[in-house]
Amino acid sequence: MPPVSAVTLPGLPSVEITLRRSARSRRFSLRVSALDGRVTLSMPARARVSEALLFAQSHQDWLKRALARQVPVQGLQFGAVIPFEGRALTLAPGKGRIRLEGDTLFVPGEAAQLGPRLAAWIKAQARDRLAQASDHYAGLLGRHPKRLTLRDTRSRWGSCTHDGALMYSWRLVMAPPEVLAYVAAHECAHLVEMNHSPAFWAVVEGLYPGWQARRDWLRQHGAALHAIRFEAIHD
């Protein structure tokens, strides 16, 4: 069901809590998204909003601790540092086309359009690298992906459909190359095993031995990649 409403608590006036009714919920539950810090309170379909607020207030201390652990949102401006292929790049104004020199990424245009212009460049880099990695790992399995799409997904880094279509988050190119390679190997393994059974993980191990360290990297640092905002700056 869609959100009932958004509320705030007296002790946390700057935090918006989205209330969601669910026919399957038998109790109240609070969740703070590890990706964007959004707070959601799920509630039984027939529960009253006043009861939901009391529940949230009783868990206010937990909510404060959970929010304190969130990675702060990072807007983009010239002089900021962003990750790309595991490197820290400083953004600087440039002319012509976007170019990378050493650890400086020169981006042409006005500062207000820095985010969208940079996002377009990152997506193009991601497509090249993910297409190459997918072709490599699928080829090792004797399979051919049907198509490859890029999205700015929040809940997963990649997916594979039953008909062999691969989807990836373009933010993967900001991670170290070996992390991108692991995700590509993971999704290509689904071309053989559409599950997460021991047989599936055996395929992953055959394609990318030592994949566990790459998965751990995403769990530890993935939220920081999602915290970067590429929207245009408006006066």
PyMOL commands that set and color helices and strands:
alter all, ss='L'
color gray80, all
select helices_A, chain A and resi 49-58+60-68+111-140+170-174+177-189+198-207+211-226
alter helices_A, ss='H'
color red, helices_A
select strands_A, chain A and resi 3-9+12-22+29-32+39-44+81-84+87-94+99-101+104-108+147-151+158-160+165-169
alter strands_A, ss='S'
color yellow, strands_A
deselect
rebuild
show_as cartoon
